[in-house]
Amino acid sequence: YGSMAATRAGVPYRFAMITGLGYSLQGHGLRMGLLAKVSRMLYRRGMALNQGVFFQNSDDLAFFERHRLLPPNCSVTLINGSGIDLEYFAMVPQPQSPLTFIMVARLVRDKGLIEYAEAARLLKKYHPEARCLLLGPFDSNPTAISPDLIASWQSEGILEYLGETRDVRPFLAKAHVVVLPSYGEGTPHSVLEGMAMGRAVITTFAPGCKETVVPERTGFLIPIKDAAALAEAMMRFAEDSSLAARMGAEGRSYAETRYDVHAVNHEILRAMSLVPDCG
């Protein structure tokens, strides 16, 4: 819609950024399959109006190519997400015990919330002192998690729901490890924020997520929808008190090398300048 509106408004050069596929494009089941057909038609029309498109991971680009959503004359550029402000998300010291995990996400199933709750349940059987925090807003998405389910997890004592906030930094500072068992992202900003602040990461092999972690160095990658594997990764931090700090420091270095927002913005501007008549 943005591409169509910009065209109608007379914007001479138009670029799109694909930050993830979302449920409407992928279409599982009859109802969602119909929605996917409509969404792909709209994307195809919108992309045809742009001079360039930026993708945050190669899997999303492959999806667009497979479904022929890109016009032949469109410039395509892969970038390292939206970048992260390394000064705003400055590295902070590790918090005191107990070991604390945090998941920052919209409260929808596709972020891996069910797996996070089950992994927390498994973890607490062996390490009841560990804390598993959850931060993020409720959502109207068809896969949204209900407030009642969140309340039941809290009553059970497996998760602590923190509500939502405009500034995640104080919450990340109180955690040792950022967890995001998502089924797919563009590039997950919550992971980048945690890495920038020196936090180890557990996320999945899903598109967009797998690029953010150097396995065994900055964190762990686990299979999608695998609560047992998530719990096992969480227990590794519980069994090695120095692991979170070591991986967190490596993660900060990785963020500096790959995800500095100034470097990402420079690449975006460079790619735009190479499009005929845009420079």
C-alpha positions in Angstrom: 0.0 0.0 0.0 2.9 2.3 0.7 4.3 1.8 -2.8 0.9 2.5 -4.3 0.3 5.6 -2.2 3.8 7.0 -3.0 3.2 6.5 -6.7 -0.2 8.3 -6.5 1.5 11.1 -4.5 4.1 11.6 -7.2 7.1 10.4 -5.3 9.7 9.9 -8.1 11.8 7.1 -6.6 10.4 4.4 -4.4 12.1 1.6 -2.4 10.6 -1.1 -0.2 12.1 -3.0 2.7 10.9 -6.5 3.5 11.2 -7.0 7.2 9.6 -10.5 7.3 6.9 -12.5 5.5 4.1 -12.6 8.1 1.2 -15.0 8.2 -0.8 -13.3 5.4 1.8 -14.1 2.7 2.6 -17.7 3.6 -1.0 -19.0 3.8 -1.5 -22.3 5.7 -5.0 -23.8 5.4 -8.0 -22.9 3.2 -8.8 -19.5 4.7 -5.2 -18.4 5.0 -4.5 -19.8 1.6 -7.0 -17.4 0.1 -5.6 -14.5 2.1 -2.1 -15.4 0.8 -3.3 -15.2 -2.8 -4.7 -11.8 -2.3 -1.6 -10.6 -0.4 0.7 -11.9 -3.1 -1.3 -10.1 -5.8 -1.0 -6.9 -3.8 2.7 -7.4 -3.2 3.2 -8.1 -6.9 1.5 -4.9 -7.8 3.2 -2.8 -5.2 6.7 -4.2 -6.0 6.2 -3.4 -9.7 6.1 0.3 -8.7 9.4 0.4 -7.0 12.9 1.1 -8.2 14.4 -1.2 -5.6 13.7 -3.6 -2.7 15.7 -4.4 0.4 15.6 -7.8 2.0 16.9 -8.6 5.5 17.6 -12.3 4.8 18.1 -14.5 1.8 15.2 -16.8 2.7 12.7 -14.0 2.2 14.3 -13.0 -1.1 14.0 -16.6 -2.3 10.3 -16.7 -1.3 9.6 -13.5 -3.3 11.5 -15.0 -6.3 9.8 -18.3 -6.1 6.4 -16.7 -6.1 7.4 -14.1 -8.8 6.6 -11.1 -6.6 9.5 -9.0 -8.0 9.6 -7.3 -11.4 12.6 -8.0 -13.6 13.8 -4.4 -13.6 13.8 -4.0 -9.8 17.1 -3.5 -7.9 17.4 -6.1 -5.1 19.8 -5.6 -2.1 20.4 -7.8 0.9 21.1 -5.8 4.1 21.9 -6.8 7.7 18.5 -6.0 9.1 17.6 -2.4 10.2 20.8 -2.2 12.2 21.1 -1.3 15.8 22.2 1.9 17.6 25.2 0.7 19.5 25.4 3.9 21.6 21.7 3.8 22.7 21.9 0.0 23.3 25.2 0.2 25.1 26.8 -2.8 26.7 26.0 -3.1 30.4 27.4 -5.4 33.2 25.9 -8.8 33.8 23.2 -8.8 36.5 23.5 -10.7 39.8 22.0 -14.1 40.3 19.5 -15.7 39.8 20.0 -16.7 36.2 17.4 -14.7 34.2 16.1 -15.2 30.7 13.9 -12.7 28.8 11.8 -13.0 25.7 10.8 -9.7 24.1 8.1 -10.1 21.5 4.5 -9.5 20.5 2.4 -12.1 22.2 1.7 -14.4 19.2 2.3 -18.1 18.7 4.6 -17.6 15.8 7.1 -15.9 18.1 7.5 -19.3 19.9 5.7 -18.4 23.1 4.2 -21.8 23.6 7.7 -23.3 23.3 9.2 -20.7 25.7 6.6 -21.6 28.3 7.1 -25.3 28.0 10.9 -24.9 28.1 10.6 -22.7 31.2 8.5 -25.5 32.8 11.2 -28.1 32.0 14.0 -25.8 33.2 12.4 -25.1 36.5 12.2 -28.8 37.3 16.0 -28.8 37.7 16.7 -25.1 38.4 13.7 -23.6 40.2 15.6 -20.5 41.1 15.9 -19.4 37.4 13.6 -16.7 36.2 11.9 -16.6 32.8 10.6 -13.1 31.9 8.2 -12.1 29.1 7.9 -8.6 27.8 5.6 -7.5 25.0 2.2 -6.3 24.0 -0.9 -8.4 23.3 -1.9 -8.6 19.7 -4.9 -9.0 17.4 -3.1 -11.4 15.1 -5.0 -14.7 14.4 -2.2 -16.5 16.3 -2.4 -14.2 19.3 -1.9 -15.6 22.8 -4.8 -14.8 25.1 -4.4 -12.9 28.4 -5.9 -15.9 30.2 -3.1 -18.2 29.0 -0.5 -15.7 30.1 -2.2 -15.5 33.5 -2.2 -19.3 33.8 1.6 -19.4 33.1 2.1 -16.8 35.8 -0.1 -18.6 38.3 1.9 -21.8 37.5 5.1 -19.9 38.3 6.9 -20.7 35.0 6.8 -17.2 33.4 6.8 -13.6 34.7 4.9 -11.3 32.4 6.2 -7.7 32.6 3.6 -6.0 30.3 4.8 -3.7 27.5 7.2 -0.8 27.4 8.6 1.9 25.2 12.2 1.3 26.5 13.4 -2.3 26.7 16.9 -1.4 28.0 16.2 -1.6 31.8 14.6 -5.0 31.3 17.4 -6.4 29.1 19.9 -5.1 31.7 18.3 -7.3 34.3 18.6 -10.5 32.2 21.5 -12.8 31.3 20.1 -14.3 28.1 17.7 -13.2 25.4 15.4 -15.9 24.1 13.4 -15.8 20.8 12.1 -19.2 19.6 10.5 -17.5 16.6 9.2 -19.4 13.5 10.6 -16.7 11.2 11.6 -13.0 11.1 13.1 -10.4 8.8 15.9 -9.7 11.3 14.7 -9.8 14.9 15.4 -6.5 16.5 14.9 -7.8 20.0 17.9 -10.1 19.4 20.1 -7.3 18.1 19.2 -5.1 21.1 20.2 -7.9 23.5 23.4 -8.6 21.7 24.3 -4.9 21.6 23.9 -4.8 25.4 26.1 -7.8 25.9 23.5 -10.5 26.3 23.8 -14.1 25.0 21.1 -15.3 22.7 19.0 -18.4 22.1 17.0 -18.4 18.9 16.0 -20.7 16.1 17.2 -21.9 12.7 14.3 -19.9 11.2 14.8 -17.4 8.4 16.1 -14.1 9.8 16.9 -15.6 13.2 19.7 -18.0 12.2 21.8 -15.2 10.8 22.0 -13.3 14.1 23.9 -15.9 16.1 27.3 -17.5 15.8 26.6 -20.9 17.3 28.5 -21.8 20.4 30.1 -18.3 20.4 27.3 -15.7 20.8 24.5 -18.1 21.7 22.7 -21.2 20.6 20.5 -22.0 17.6 17.7 -24.6 18.1 15.1 -26.2 15.8 11.7 -24.4 15.3 8.9 -25.6 17.6 11.3 -27.7 19.8 10.7 -26.9 23.5 13.0 -29.7 24.7 15.9 -28.3 22.7 15.2 -24.8 24.0 15.1 -26.1 27.6 18.4 -27.9 27.0 20.0 -24.7 25.7 18.7 -22.8 28.7 20.1 -25.4 31.1 23.6 -25.0 29.6 23.6 -21.5 31.0 22.3 -22.8 34.4 25.1 -25.3 34.5 27.9 -22.9 33.5 27.8 -19.6 35.5 30.3 -17.9 33.2 28.8 -18.9 29.9 26.3 -16.0 29.6 29.0 -13.4 30.2 31.4 -14.9 27.7 28.8 -15.3 24.9 27.4 -11.8 25.7 30.7 -10.2 25.2 31.2 -12.1 21.9 27.7 -11.0 20.9 28.5 -7.4 21.4 31.5 -7.7 19.2 29.4 -9.4 16.5 26.8 -6.6 16.7 29.6 -4.0 16.3 31.0 -5.8 13.2 27.7 -6.7 11.4 24.8 -4.7 12.7 26.0 -1.1 13.4 23.0 1.1 12.2 25.4 3.6 10.6 27.0 0.9 8.4 23.6 -0.5 7.5 22.3 3.0 6.6 25.4 3.6 4.5 24.7 0.4 2.5 21.1 1.4 2.0 22.1 4.8 0.7 24.8 3.3 -1.5 22.4 0.8 -3.1 19.9 3.6 -3.8 22.5 5.8 -5.4 23.4 3.0 -7.9 19.8 3.0 -9.3 19.8 5.1 -12.5 18.7 8.7 -11.9 18.5 8.2 -8.1 22.0 9.3 -7.3 
